[in-house]
């Protein structure tokens, strides 16, 4: 194929396509692992790799032998360590999420007003339910995930797989409902499951008034790309957790903007 011929480098059309595909792959891989423990694991492995080069250059035989043994099983270790991310990546390909996201990008470029209007329609039942639960001081934990992991949620949740509605959310978190304990998980514009038991955060610097709902909402946002909306049973205040950080006393206008951006 014809390409660009520089004095020191020849670039063909195939090379350009190759670079674009690699950039595309890196971008989506980053989206899969960001805000998860995989980032810290990847950083740890990168540090070990640097240490390997250093000890080899310094001819430190004993330490070099130990690290060499570790690196010899590197591929297997990568598969074991990043098994959830690999599974999500294959699931993403199987569900044609790439194509769906590309359609969304075209929508933002050529029909952003329609996209925003449709998104606000999806968010309205959630906002209305939060208003009602805030008024009645009904405790609630609503988690929004980009990729619903059946294996992760199947063991600790009751499957719902229903259209999002104000009445359904209110009935789930109603005090005497058998599903009111735990979290509701929303994904793909559906209430996927309810009564989910989530991992609690290990952060010991949180205010003492934070209960299990707040700690679970923060915990799931630390280990995944999820965001969580928490309605306090004691005060009725609404909190918003993302990337391990919590935003307190969120107004309904702010909540609408946050969900419109992240959901």
Beta strands, then each sheet from edge to edge (+ up, - down):
strand 1: 3-5
strand 2: 10-12
strand 3: 140-144
strand 4: 158-163
strand 5: 183-187
strand 6: 190-196
strand 7: 227-231
strand 8: 238-242
strand 9: 245-247
sheet 1: 1+ 2-
sheet 2: 4+ 6- 5+ 3+ 7- 8+ 9-
end
